[in-house]
Amino acid sequence: MEKIESLQLLKEQLKIKNRDLRKARKEKNEFAKRLNDLIAANQREIRNLRETVRRKDEEIK
């Protein structure tokens, strides 16, 4: 009986670990998506600012 109980305990621990890993993976993916969205927004803003600077330079010349 002790082996069966030990096996059941191990299975339960594996289920919990698997659930925790899935949660951590989901959080990591959500963070990566937010980070990529932020990077894309910053790149767009940089392009806009460069275009503004280019236009202002043209006005000055």
PDBQT receptor file of N, H, CA, C and O in Angstrom, charges set to zero:
ATOM      1  N   MET A   1       0.807  -1.206   0.000  1.00  0.00    +0.000 N 
ATOM      2  CA  MET A   1       0.000   0.000   0.000  1.00  0.00    +0.000 C 
ATOM      3  C   MET A   1       0.847   1.266   0.000  1.00  0.00    +0.000 C 
ATOM      4  O   MET A   1       0.469   2.280  -0.588  1.00  0.00    +0.000 OA
ATOM      5  N   GLU A   2       1.972   1.197   0.651  1.00  0.00    +0.000 N 
ATOM      6  H   GLU A   2       2.279   0.374   1.129  1.00  0.00    +0.000 HD
ATOM      7  CA  GLU A   2       2.802   2.385   0.762  1.00  0.00    +0.000 C 
ATOM      8  C   GLU A   2       3.274   2.864  -0.613  1.00  0.00    +0.000 C 
ATOM      9  O   GLU A   2       3.357   4.068  -0.857  1.00  0.00    +0.000 OA
ATOM     10  N   LYS A   3       3.582   1.925  -1.509  1.00  0.00    +0.000 N 
ATOM     11  H   LYS A   3       3.515   0.947  -1.311  1.00  0.00    +0.000 HD
ATOM     12  CA  LYS A   3       4.026   2.297  -2.852  1.00  0.00    +0.000 C 
ATOM     13  C   LYS A   3       2.909   2.987  -3.622  1.00  0.00    +0.000 C 
ATOM     14  O   LYS A   3       3.156   3.954  -4.342  1.00  0.00    +0.000 OA
ATOM     15  N   ILE A   4       1.693   2.500  -3.475  1.00  0.00    +0.000 N 
ATOM     16  H   ILE A   4       1.493   1.714  -2.890  1.00  0.00    +0.000 HD
ATOM     17  CA  ILE A   4       0.552   3.097  -4.172  1.00  0.00    +0.000 C 
ATOM     18  C   ILE A   4       0.319   4.516  -3.669  1.00  0.00    +0.000 C 
ATOM     19  O   ILE A   4       0.096   5.428  -4.466  1.00  0.00    +0.000 OA
ATOM     20  N   GLU A   5       0.367   4.706  -2.371  1.00  0.00    +0.000 N 
ATOM     21  H   GLU A   5       0.548   3.965  -1.724  1.00  0.00    +0.000 HD
ATOM     22  CA  GLU A   5       0.187   6.041  -1.798  1.00  0.00    +0.000 C 
ATOM     23  C   GLU A   5       1.301   6.981  -2.250  1.00  0.00    +0.000 C 
ATOM     24  O   GLU A   5       1.061   8.148  -2.560  1.00  0.00    +0.000 OA
ATOM     25  N   SER A   6       2.511   6.454  -2.281  1.00  0.00    +0.000 N 
ATOM     26  H   SER A   6       2.706   5.506  -2.029  1.00  0.00    +0.000 HD
ATOM     27  CA  SER A   6       3.645   7.260  -2.719  1.00  0.00    +0.000 C 
ATOM     28  C   SER A   6       3.476   7.647  -4.188  1.00  0.00    +0.000 C 
ATOM     29  O   SER A   6       3.764   8.780  -4.573  1.00  0.00    +0.000 OA
ATOM     30  N   LEU A   7       3.017   6.717  -4.993  1.00  0.00    +0.000 N 
ATOM     31  H   LEU A   7       2.783   5.796  -4.681  1.00  0.00    +0.000 HD
ATOM     32  CA  LEU A   7       2.792   6.982  -6.411  1.00  0.00    +0.000 C 
ATOM     33  C   LEU A   7       1.684   8.013  -6.599  1.00  0.00    +0.000 C 
ATOM     34  O   LEU A   7       1.801   8.909  -7.436  1.00  0.00    +0.000 OA
ATOM     35  N   GLN A   8       0.621   7.888  -5.829  1.00  0.00    +0.000 N 
ATOM     36  H   GLN A   8       0.526   7.160  -5.150  1.00  0.00    +0.000 HD
ATOM     37  CA  GLN A   8      -0.476   8.855  -5.924  1.00  0.00    +0.000 C 
ATOM     38  C   GLN A   8      -0.014  10.251  -5.501  1.00  0.00    +0.000 C 
ATOM     39  O   GLN A   8      -0.395  11.249  -6.113  1.00  0.00    +0.000 OA
ATOM     40  N   LEU A   9       0.792  10.313  -4.475  1.00  0.00    +0.000 N 
ATOM     41  H   LEU A   9       1.102   9.503  -3.978  1.00  0.00    +0.000 HD
ATOM     42  CA  LEU A   9       1.333  11.595  -4.019  1.00  0.00    +0.000 C 
ATOM     43  C   LEU A   9       2.215  12.211  -5.101  1.00  0.00    +0.000 C 
ATOM     44  O   LEU A   9       2.143  13.412  -5.361  1.00  0.00    +0.000 OA
ATOM     45  N   LEU A  10       3.040  11.390  -5.723  1.00  0.00    +0.000 N 
ATOM     46  H   LEU A  10       3.098  10.414  -5.512  1.00  0.00    +0.000 HD
ATOM     47  CA  LEU A  10       3.905  11.867  -6.796  1.00  0.00    +0.000 C 
ATOM     48  C   LEU A  10       3.078  12.383  -7.975  1.00  0.00    +0.000 C 
ATOM     49  O   LEU A  10       3.393  13.425  -8.551  1.00  0.00    +0.000 OA
ATOM     50  N   LYS A  11       2.028  11.657  -8.327  1.00  0.00    +0.000 N 
ATOM     51  H   LYS A  11       1.772  10.811  -7.859  1.00  0.00    +0.000 HD
ATOM     52  CA  LYS A  11       1.157  12.088  -9.426  1.00  0.00    +0.000 C 
ATOM     53  C   LYS A  11       0.508  13.432  -9.112  1.00  0.00    +0.000 C 
ATOM     54  O   LYS A  11       0.420  14.302  -9.979  1.00  0.00    +0.000 OA
ATOM     55  N   GLU A  12       0.062  13.598  -7.889  1.00  0.00    +0.000 N 
ATOM     56  H   GLU A  12       0.134  12.892  -7.185  1.00  0.00    +0.000 HD
ATOM     57  CA  GLU A  12      -0.562  14.860  -7.483  1.00  0.00    +0.000 C 
ATOM     58  C   GLU A  12       0.453  16.000  -7.529  1.00  0.00    +0.000 C 
ATOM     59  O   GLU A  12       0.130  17.103  -7.968  1.00  0.00    +0.000 OA
ATOM     60  N   GLN A  13       1.666  15.739  -7.082  1.00  0.00    +0.000 N 
ATOM     61  H   GLN A  13       1.929  14.842  -6.726  1.00  0.00    +0.000 HD
ATOM     62  CA  GLN A  13       2.708  16.759  -7.136  1.00  0.00    +0.000 C 
ATOM     63  C   GLN A  13       3.022  17.146  -8.581  1.00  0.00    +0.000 C 
ATOM     64  O   GLN A  13       3.245  18.319  -8.880  1.00  0.00    +0.000 OA
ATOM     65  N   LEU A  14       3.038  16.163  -9.466  1.00  0.00    +0.000 N 
ATOM     66  H   LEU A  14       2.857  15.210  -9.223  1.00  0.00    +0.000 HD
ATOM     67  CA  LEU A  14       3.290  16.443 -10.882  1.00  0.00    +0.000 C 
ATOM     68  C   LEU A  14       2.165  17.272 -11.493  1.00  0.00    +0.000 C 
ATOM     69  O   LEU A  14       2.422  18.164 -12.302  1.00  0.00    +0.000 OA
ATOM     70  N   LYS A  15       0.932  16.987 -11.117  1.00  0.00    +0.000 N 
ATOM     71  H   LYS A  15       0.723  16.262 -10.461  1.00  0.00    +0.000 HD
ATOM     72  CA  LYS A  15      -0.204  17.776 -11.611  1.00  0.00    +0.000 C 
ATOM     73  C   LYS A  15      -0.071  19.230 -11.175  1.00  0.00    +0.000 C 
ATOM     74  O   LYS A  15      -0.276  20.149 -11.968  1.00  0.00    +0.000 OA
ATOM     75  N   ILE A  16       0.274  19.425  -9.908  1.00  0.00    +0.000 N 
ATOM     76  H   ILE A  16       0.441  18.678  -9.264  1.00  0.00    +0.000 HD
ATOM     77  CA  ILE A  16       0.432  20.781  -9.374  1.00  0.00    +0.000 C 
ATOM     78  C   ILE A  16       1.577  21.492 -10.090  1.00  0.00    +0.000 C 
ATOM     79  O   ILE A  16       1.442  22.654 -10.475  1.00  0.00    +0.000 OA
ATOM     80  N   LYS A  17       2.699  20.803 -10.269  1.00  0.00    +0.000 N 
ATOM     81  H   LYS A  17       2.809  19.860  -9.956  1.00  0.00    +0.000 HD
ATOM     82  CA  LYS A  17       3.855  21.399 -10.945  1.00  0.00    +0.000 C 
ATOM     83  C   LYS A  17       3.500  21.756 -12.385  1.00  0.00    +0.000 C 
ATOM     84  O   LYS A  17       3.881  22.818 -12.878  1.00  0.00    +0.000 OA
ATOM     85  N   ASN A  18       2.771  20.869 -13.057  1.00  0.00    +0.000 N 
ATOM     86  H   ASN A  18       2.462  20.007 -12.657  1.00  0.00    +0.000 HD
ATOM     87  CA  ASN A  18       2.354  21.117 -14.436  1.00  0.00    +0.000 C 
ATOM     88  C   ASN A  18       1.453  22.349 -14.514  1.00  0.00    +0.000 C 
ATOM     89  O   ASN A  18       1.610  23.175 -15.413  1.00  0.00    +0.000 OA
ATOM     90  N   ARG A  19       0.523  22.474 -13.588  1.00  0.00    +0.000 N 
ATOM     91  H   ARG A  19       0.396  21.803 -12.857  1.00  0.00    +0.000 HD
ATOM     92  CA  ARG A  19      -0.373  23.632 -13.539  1.00  0.00    +0.000 C 
ATOM     93  C   ARG A  19       0.427  24.919 -13.310  1.00  0.00    +0.000 C 
ATOM     94  O   ARG A  19       0.180  25.938 -13.954  1.00  0.00    +0.000 OA
ATOM     95  N   ASP A  20       1.383  24.856 -12.390  1.00  0.00    +0.000 N 
ATOM     96  H   ASP A  20       1.584  24.027 -11.866  1.00  0.00    +0.000 HD
ATOM     97  CA  ASP A  20       2.223  26.025 -12.113  1.00  0.00    +0.000 C 
ATOM     98  C   ASP A  20       3.054  26.424 -13.331  1.00  0.00    +0.000 C 
ATOM     99  O   ASP A  20       3.210  27.609 -13.625  1.00  0.00    +0.000 OA
ATOM    100  N   LEU A  21       3.582  25.430 -14.034  1.00  0.00    +0.000 N 
ATOM    101  H   LEU A  21       3.455  24.467 -13.795  1.00  0.00    +0.000 HD
ATOM    102  CA  LEU A  21       4.384  25.718 -15.224  1.00  0.00    +0.000 C 
ATOM    103  C   LEU A  21       3.533  26.328 -16.329  1.00  0.00    +0.000 C 
ATOM    104  O   LEU A  21       3.979  27.248 -17.015  1.00  0.00    +0.000 OA
ATOM    105  N   ARG A  22       2.317  25.829 -16.510  1.00  0.00    +0.000 N 
ATOM    106  H   ARG A  22       1.955  25.081 -15.952  1.00  0.00    +0.000 HD
ATOM    107  CA  ARG A  22       1.418  26.407 -17.516  1.00  0.00    +0.000 C 
ATOM    108  C   ARG A  22       1.093  27.858 -17.182  1.00  0.00    +0.000 C 
ATOM    109  O   ARG A  22       1.060  28.717 -18.063  1.00  0.00    +0.000 OA
ATOM    110  N   LYS A  23       0.854  28.121 -15.898  1.00  0.00    +0.000 N 
ATOM    111  H   LYS A  23       0.880  27.423 -15.182  1.00  0.00    +0.000 HD
ATOM    112  CA  LYS A  23       0.551  29.486 -15.475  1.00  0.00    +0.000 C 
ATOM    113  C   LYS A  23       1.751  30.401 -15.722  1.00  0.00    +0.000 C 
ATOM    114  O   LYS A  23       1.594  31.515 -16.222  1.00  0.00    +0.000 OA
ATOM    115  N   ALA A  24       2.942  29.932 -15.372  1.00  0.00    +0.000 N 
ATOM    116  H   ALA A  24       3.069  29.027 -14.966  1.00  0.00    +0.000 HD
ATOM    117  CA  ALA A  24       4.151  30.731 -15.577  1.00  0.00    +0.000 C 
ATOM    118  C   ALA A  24       4.389  30.980 -17.062  1.00  0.00    +0.000 C 
ATOM    119  O   ALA A  24       4.777  32.083 -17.450  1.00  0.00    +0.000 OA
ATOM    120  N   ARG A  25       4.163  29.970 -17.893  1.00  0.00    +0.000 N 
ATOM    121  H   ARG A  25       3.848  29.075 -17.578  1.00  0.00    +0.000 HD
ATOM    122  CA  ARG A  25       4.345  30.123 -19.336  1.00  0.00    +0.000 C 
ATOM    123  C   ARG A  25       3.360  31.137 -19.900  1.00  0.00    +0.000 C 
ATOM    124  O   ARG A  25       3.717  31.956 -20.746  1.00  0.00    +0.000 OA
ATOM    125  N   LYS A  26       2.117  31.080 -19.427  1.00  0.00    +0.000 N 
ATOM    126  H   LYS A  26       1.826  30.415 -18.739  1.00  0.00    +0.000 HD
ATOM    127  CA  LYS A  26       1.098  32.032 -19.890  1.00  0.00    +0.000 C 
ATOM    128  C   LYS A  26       1.487  33.458 -19.503  1.00  0.00    +0.000 C 
ATOM    129  O   LYS A  26       1.393  34.372 -20.323  1.00  0.00    +0.000 OA
ATOM    130  N   GLU A  27       1.922  33.648 -18.263  1.00  0.00    +0.000 N 
ATOM    131  H   GLU A  27       1.998  32.906 -17.597  1.00  0.00    +0.000 HD
ATOM    132  CA  GLU A  27       2.336  34.976 -17.810  1.00  0.00    +0.000 C 
ATOM    133  C   GLU A  27       3.532  35.479 -18.613  1.00  0.00    +0.000 C 
ATOM    134  O   GLU A  27       3.595  36.657 -18.967  1.00  0.00    +0.000 OA
ATOM    135  N   LYS A  28       4.480  34.586 -18.900  1.00  0.00    +0.000 N 
ATOM    136  H   LYS A  28       4.429  33.629 -18.613  1.00  0.00    +0.000 HD
ATOM    137  CA  LYS A  28       5.654  34.967 -19.686  1.00  0.00    +0.000 C 
ATOM    138  C   LYS A  28       5.238  35.397 -21.088  1.00  0.00    +0.000 C 
ATOM    139  O   LYS A  28       5.739  36.396 -21.604  1.00  0.00    +0.000 OA
ATOM    140  N   ASN A  29       4.330  34.656 -21.704  1.00  0.00    +0.000 N 
ATOM    141  H   ASN A  29       3.923  33.845 -21.285  1.00  0.00    +0.000 HD
ATOM    142  CA  ASN A  29       3.865  35.001 -23.049  1.00  0.00    +0.000 C 
ATOM    143  C   ASN A  29       3.116  36.331 -23.059  1.00  0.00    +0.000 C 
ATOM    144  O   ASN A  29       3.279  37.127 -23.984  1.00  0.00    +0.000 OA
ATOM    145  N   GLU A  30       2.302  36.575 -22.040  1.00  0.00    +0.000 N 
ATOM    146  H   GLU A  30       2.170  35.929 -21.289  1.00  0.00    +0.000 HD
ATOM    147  CA  GLU A  30       1.582  37.846 -21.952  1.00  0.00    +0.000 C 
ATOM    148  C   GLU A  30       2.561  39.012 -21.792  1.00  0.00    +0.000 C 
ATOM    149  O   GLU A  30       2.391  40.066 -22.405  1.00  0.00    +0.000 OA
ATOM    150  N   PHE A  31       3.580  38.811 -20.967  1.00  0.00    +0.000 N 
ATOM    151  H   PHE A  31       3.718  37.954 -20.469  1.00  0.00    +0.000 HD
ATOM    152  CA  PHE A  31       4.591  39.851 -20.775  1.00  0.00    +0.000 C 
ATOM    153  C   PHE A  31       5.337  40.112 -22.082  1.00  0.00    +0.000 C 
ATOM    154  O   PHE A  31       5.574  41.263 -22.447  1.00  0.00    +0.000 OA
ATOM    155  N   ALA A  32       5.705  39.041 -22.784  1.00  0.00    +0.000 N 
ATOM    156  H   ALA A  32       5.512  38.106 -22.488  1.00  0.00    +0.000 HD
ATOM    157  CA  ALA A  32       6.419  39.189 -24.057  1.00  0.00    +0.000 C 
ATOM    158  C   ALA A  32       5.566  39.946 -25.070  1.00  0.00    +0.000 C 
ATOM    159  O   ALA A  32       6.079  40.782 -25.815  1.00  0.00    +0.000 OA
ATOM    160  N   LYS A  33       4.277  39.659 -25.101  1.00  0.00    +0.000 N 
ATOM    161  H   LYS A  33       3.860  38.981 -24.497  1.00  0.00    +0.000 HD
ATOM    162  CA  LYS A  33       3.383  40.357 -26.034  1.00  0.00    +0.000 C 
ATOM    163  C   LYS A  33       3.308  41.843 -25.689  1.00  0.00    +0.000 C 
ATOM    164  O   LYS A  33       3.392  42.690 -26.579  1.00  0.00    +0.000 OA
ATOM    165  N   ARG A  34       3.149  42.166 -24.402  1.00  0.00    +0.000 N 
ATOM    166  H   ARG A  34       3.080  41.478 -23.680  1.00  0.00    +0.000 HD
ATOM    167  CA  ARG A  34       3.106  43.576 -23.998  1.00  0.00    +0.000 C 
ATOM    168  C   ARG A  34       4.416  44.282 -24.336  1.00  0.00    +0.000 C 
ATOM    169  O   ARG A  34       4.414  45.428 -24.783  1.00  0.00    +0.000 OA
ATOM    170  N   LEU A  35       5.521  43.596 -24.121  1.00  0.00    +0.000 N 
ATOM    171  H   LEU A  35       5.523  42.665 -23.757  1.00  0.00    +0.000 HD
ATOM    172  CA  LEU A  35       6.824  44.177 -24.423  1.00  0.00    +0.000 C 
ATOM    173  C   LEU A  35       6.968  44.428 -25.923  1.00  0.00    +0.000 C 
ATOM    174  O   LEU A  35       7.442  45.488 -26.332  1.00  0.00    +0.000 OA
ATOM    175  N   ASN A  36       6.563  43.464 -26.738  1.00  0.00    +0.000 N 
ATOM    176  H   ASN A  36       6.178  42.603 -26.406  1.00  0.00    +0.000 HD
ATOM    177  CA  ASN A  36       6.644  43.637 -28.192  1.00  0.00    +0.000 C 
ATOM    178  C   ASN A  36       5.728  44.756 -28.668  1.00  0.00    +0.000 C 
ATOM    179  O   ASN A  36       6.092  45.514 -29.566  1.00  0.00    +0.000 OA
ATOM    180  N   ASP A  37       4.548  44.866 -28.076  1.00  0.00    +0.000 N 
ATOM    181  H   ASP A  37       4.252  44.250 -27.346  1.00  0.00    +0.000 HD
ATOM    182  CA  ASP A  37       3.639  45.961 -28.428  1.00  0.00    +0.000 C 
ATOM    183  C   ASP A  37       4.266  47.314 -28.087  1.00  0.00    +0.000 C 
ATOM    184  O   ASP A  37       4.162  48.267 -28.859  1.00  0.00    +0.000 OA
ATOM    185  N   LEU A  38       4.906  47.388 -26.939  1.00  0.00    +0.000 N 
ATOM    186  H   LEU A  38       4.991  46.614 -26.312  1.00  0.00    +0.000 HD
ATOM    187  CA  LEU A  38       5.571  48.623 -26.519  1.00  0.00    +0.000 C 
ATOM    188  C   LEU A  38       6.725  48.973 -27.457  1.00  0.00    +0.000 C 
ATOM    189  O   LEU A  38       6.898  50.132 -27.834  1.00  0.00    +0.000 OA
ATOM    190  N   ILE A  39       7.504  47.973 -27.827  1.00  0.00    +0.000 N 
ATOM    191  H   ILE A  39       7.364  47.032 -27.521  1.00  0.00    +0.000 HD
ATOM    192  CA  ILE A  39       8.613  48.203 -28.757  1.00  0.00    +0.000 C 
ATOM    193  C   ILE A  39       8.086  48.716 -30.092  1.00  0.00    +0.000 C 
ATOM    194  O   ILE A  39       8.640  49.657 -30.659  1.00  0.00    +0.000 OA
ATOM    195  N   ALA A  40       7.022  48.103 -30.593  1.00  0.00    +0.000 N 
ATOM    196  H   ALA A  40       6.571  47.338 -30.132  1.00  0.00    +0.000 HD
ATOM    197  CA  ALA A  40       6.446  48.530 -31.874  1.00  0.00    +0.000 C 
ATOM    198  C   ALA A  40       5.937  49.968 -31.784  1.00  0.00    +0.000 C 
ATOM    199  O   ALA A  40       6.144  50.757 -32.706  1.00  0.00    +0.000 OA
ATOM    200  N   ALA A  41       5.280  50.311 -30.691  1.00  0.00    +0.000 N 
ATOM    201  H   ALA A  41       5.112  49.670 -29.942  1.00  0.00    +0.000 HD
ATOM    202  CA  ALA A  41       4.782  51.679 -30.515  1.00  0.00    +0.000 C 
ATOM    203  C   ALA A  41       5.943  52.668 -30.465  1.00  0.00    +0.000 C 
ATOM    204  O   ALA A  41       5.867  53.745 -31.056  1.00  0.00    +0.000 OA
ATOM    205  N   ASN A  42       7.003  52.312 -29.772  1.00  0.00    +0.000 N 
ATOM    206  H   ASN A  42       7.065  51.437 -29.292  1.00  0.00    +0.000 HD
ATOM    207  CA  ASN A  42       8.173  53.189 -29.701  1.00  0.00    +0.000 C 
ATOM    208  C   ASN A  42       8.818  53.365 -31.074  1.00  0.00    +0.000 C 
ATOM    209  O   ASN A  42       9.255  54.463 -31.420  1.00  0.00    +0.000 OA
ATOM    210  N   GLN A  43       8.876  52.299 -31.846  1.00  0.00    +0.000 N 
ATOM    211  H   GLN A  43       8.521  51.407 -31.565  1.00  0.00    +0.000 HD
ATOM    212  CA  GLN A  43       9.452  52.397 -33.189  1.00  0.00    +0.000 C 
ATOM    213  C   GLN A  43       8.613  53.312 -34.078  1.00  0.00    +0.000 C 
ATOM    214  O   GLN A  43       9.157  54.098 -34.854  1.00  0.00    +0.000 OA
ATOM    215  N   ARG A  44       7.295  53.209 -33.965  1.00  0.00    +0.000 N 
ATOM    216  H   ARG A  44       6.853  52.571 -33.335  1.00  0.00    +0.000 HD
ATOM    217  CA  ARG A  44       6.421  54.107 -34.738  1.00  0.00    +0.000 C 
ATOM    218  C   ARG A  44       6.654  55.560 -34.331  1.00  0.00    +0.000 C 
ATOM    219  O   ARG A  44       6.737  56.447 -35.181  1.00  0.00    +0.000 OA
ATOM    220  N   GLU A  45       6.757  55.790 -33.039  1.00  0.00    +0.000 N 
ATOM    221  H   GLU A  45       6.690  55.069 -32.349  1.00  0.00    +0.000 HD
ATOM    222  CA  GLU A  45       6.976  57.152 -32.546  1.00  0.00    +0.000 C 
ATOM    223  C   GLU A  45       8.323  57.692 -33.032  1.00  0.00    +0.000 C 
ATOM    224  O   GLU A  45       8.426  58.860 -33.406  1.00  0.00    +0.000 OA
ATOM    225  N   ILE A  46       9.333  56.861 -33.027  1.00  0.00    +0.000 N 
ATOM    226  H   ILE A  46       9.249  55.912 -32.723  1.00  0.00    +0.000 HD
ATOM    227  CA  ILE A  46      10.649  57.287 -33.517  1.00  0.00    +0.000 C 
ATOM    228  C   ILE A  46      10.568  57.649 -34.993  1.00  0.00    +0.000 C 
ATOM    229  O   ILE A  46      11.132  58.660 -35.412  1.00  0.00    +0.000 OA
ATOM    230  N   ARG A  47       9.871  56.836 -35.787  1.00  0.00    +0.000 N 
ATOM    231  H   ARG A  47       9.413  56.016 -35.446  1.00  0.00    +0.000 HD
ATOM    232  CA  ARG A  47       9.707  57.158 -37.212  1.00  0.00    +0.000 C 
ATOM    233  C   ARG A  47       8.992  58.493 -37.388  1.00  0.00    +0.000 C 
ATOM    234  O   ARG A  47       9.391  59.315 -38.213  1.00  0.00    +0.000 OA
ATOM    235  N   ASN A  48       7.938  58.702 -36.611  1.00  0.00    +0.000 N 
ATOM    236  H   ASN A  48       7.614  58.035 -35.940  1.00  0.00    +0.000 HD
ATOM    237  CA  ASN A  48       7.200  59.968 -36.691  1.00  0.00    +0.000 C 
ATOM    238  C   ASN A  48       8.088  61.156 -36.324  1.00  0.00    +0.000 C 
ATOM    239  O   ASN A  48       8.055  62.190 -36.991  1.00  0.00    +0.000 OA
ATOM    240  N   LEU A  49       8.869  61.007 -35.278  1.00  0.00    +0.000 N 
ATOM    241  H   LEU A  49       8.896  60.167 -34.737  1.00  0.00    +0.000 HD
ATOM    242  CA  LEU A  49       9.757  62.090 -34.859  1.00  0.00    +0.000 C 
ATOM    243  C   LEU A  49      10.837  62.360 -35.906  1.00  0.00    +0.000 C 
ATOM    244  O   LEU A  49      11.169  63.515 -36.174  1.00  0.00    +0.000 OA
ATOM    245  N   ARG A  50      11.377  61.313 -36.490  1.00  0.00    +0.000 N 
ATOM    246  H   ARG A  50      11.108  60.375 -36.272  1.00  0.00    +0.000 HD
ATOM    247  CA  ARG A  50      12.379  61.502 -37.546  1.00  0.00    +0.000 C 
ATOM    248  C   ARG A  50      11.778  62.237 -38.741  1.00  0.00    +0.000 C 
ATOM    249  O   ARG A  50      12.414  63.111 -39.329  1.00  0.00    +0.000 OA
ATOM    250  N   GLU A  51      10.552  61.873 -39.089  1.00  0.00    +0.000 N 
ATOM    251  H   GLU A  51      10.035  61.163 -38.611  1.00  0.00    +0.000 HD
ATOM    252  CA  GLU A  51       9.878  62.542 -40.203  1.00  0.00    +0.000 C 
ATOM    253  C   GLU A  51       9.636  64.016 -39.873  1.00  0.00    +0.000 C 
ATOM    254  O   GLU A  51       9.805  64.883 -40.730  1.00  0.00    +0.000 OA
ATOM    255  N   THR A  52       9.245  64.292 -38.648  1.00  0.00    +0.000 N 
ATOM    256  H   THR A  52       9.107  63.588 -37.952  1.00  0.00    +0.000 HD
ATOM    257  CA  THR A  52       9.037  65.678 -38.219  1.00  0.00    +0.000 C 
ATOM    258  C   THR A  52      10.343  66.464 -38.299  1.00  0.00    +0.000 C 
ATOM    259  O   THR A  52      10.361  67.594 -38.786  1.00  0.00    +0.000 OA
ATOM    260  N   VAL A  53      11.422  65.873 -37.826  1.00  0.00    +0.000 N 
ATOM    261  H   VAL A  53      11.407  64.955 -37.430  1.00  0.00    +0.000 HD
ATOM    262  CA  VAL A  53      12.730  66.534 -37.881  1.00  0.00    +0.000 C 
ATOM    263  C   VAL A  53      13.127  66.776 -39.334  1.00  0.00    +0.000 C 
ATOM    264  O   VAL A  53      13.639  67.847 -39.661  1.00  0.00    +0.000 OA
ATOM    265  N   ARG A  54      12.900  65.805 -40.206  1.00  0.00    +0.000 N 
ATOM    266  H   ARG A  54      12.485  64.935 -39.940  1.00  0.00    +0.000 HD
ATOM    267  CA  ARG A  54      13.238  65.958 -41.619  1.00  0.00    +0.000 C 
ATOM    268  C   ARG A  54      12.458  67.117 -42.246  1.00  0.00    +0.000 C 
ATOM    269  O   ARG A  54      13.018  67.925 -42.986  1.00  0.00    +0.000 OA
ATOM    270  N   ARG A  55      11.151  67.188 -41.937  1.00  0.00    +0.000 N 
ATOM    271  H   ARG A  55      10.696  66.531 -41.335  1.00  0.00    +0.000 HD
ATOM    272  CA  ARG A  55      10.327  68.273 -42.477  1.00  0.00    +0.000 C 
ATOM    273  C   ARG A  55      10.787  69.634 -41.959  1.00  0.00    +0.000 C 
ATOM    274  O   ARG A  55      10.847  70.605 -42.713  1.00  0.00    +0.000 OA
ATOM    275  N   LYS A  56      11.107  69.698 -40.679  1.00  0.00    +0.000 N 
ATOM    276  H   LYS A  56      11.059  68.909 -40.066  1.00  0.00    +0.000 HD
ATOM    277  CA  LYS A  56      11.575  70.962 -40.097  1.00  0.00    +0.000 C 
ATOM    278  C   LYS A  56      12.901  71.379 -40.722  1.00  0.00    +0.000 C 
ATOM    279  O   LYS A  56      13.124  72.561 -40.980  1.00  0.00    +0.000 OA
ATOM    280  N   ASP A  57      13.780  70.410 -40.965  1.00  0.00    +0.000 N 
ATOM    281  H   ASP A  57      13.599  69.449 -40.754  1.00  0.00    +0.000 HD
ATOM    282  CA  ASP A  57      15.045  70.722 -41.630  1.00  0.00    +0.000 C 
ATOM    283  C   ASP A  57      14.796  71.287 -43.022  1.00  0.00    +0.000 C 
ATOM    284  O   ASP A  57      15.474  72.221 -43.450  1.00  0.00    +0.000 OA
ATOM    285  N   GLU A  58      13.830  70.723 -43.722  1.00  0.00    +0.000 N 
ATOM    286  H   GLU A  58      13.279  69.964 -43.375  1.00  0.00    +0.000 HD
ATOM    287  CA  GLU A  58      13.492  71.217 -45.061  1.00  0.00    +0.000 C 
ATOM    288  C   GLU A  58      12.950  72.648 -44.988  1.00  0.00    +0.000 C 
ATOM    289  O   GLU A  58      13.257  73.477 -45.844  1.00  0.00    +0.000 OA
ATOM    290  N   GLU A  59      12.149  72.928 -43.969  1.00  0.00    +0.000 N 
ATOM    291  H   GLU A  59      11.900  72.254 -43.274  1.00  0.00    +0.000 HD
ATOM    292  CA  GLU A  59      11.600  74.275 -43.802  1.00  0.00    +0.000 C 
ATOM    293  C   GLU A  59      12.706  75.291 -43.530  1.00  0.00    +0.000 C 
ATOM    294  O   GLU A  59      12.653  76.424 -44.008  1.00  0.00    +0.000 OA
ATOM    295  N   ILE A  60      13.689  74.881 -42.770  1.00  0.00    +0.000 N 
ATOM    296  H   ILE A  60      13.732  73.961 -42.381  1.00  0.00    +0.000 HD
ATOM    297  CA  ILE A  60      14.782  75.777 -42.401  1.00  0.00    +0.000 C 
ATOM    298  C   ILE A  60      15.647  76.101 -43.614  1.00  0.00    +0.000 C 
ATOM    299  O   ILE A  60      16.132  77.225 -43.741  1.00  0.00    +0.000 OA
ATOM    300  N   LYS A  61      15.846  75.149 -44.492  1.00  0.00    +0.000 N 
ATOM    301  H   LYS A  61      15.452  74.236 -44.389  1.00  0.00    +0.000 HD
ATOM    302  CA  LYS A  61      16.723  75.349 -45.665  1.00  0.00    +0.000 C 
ATOM    303  C   LYS A  61      16.105  76.207 -46.674  1.00  0.00    +0.000 C 
ATOM    304  O   LYS A  61      16.709  76.470 -47.714  1.00  0.00    +0.000 OA
TER     305      LYS A  61
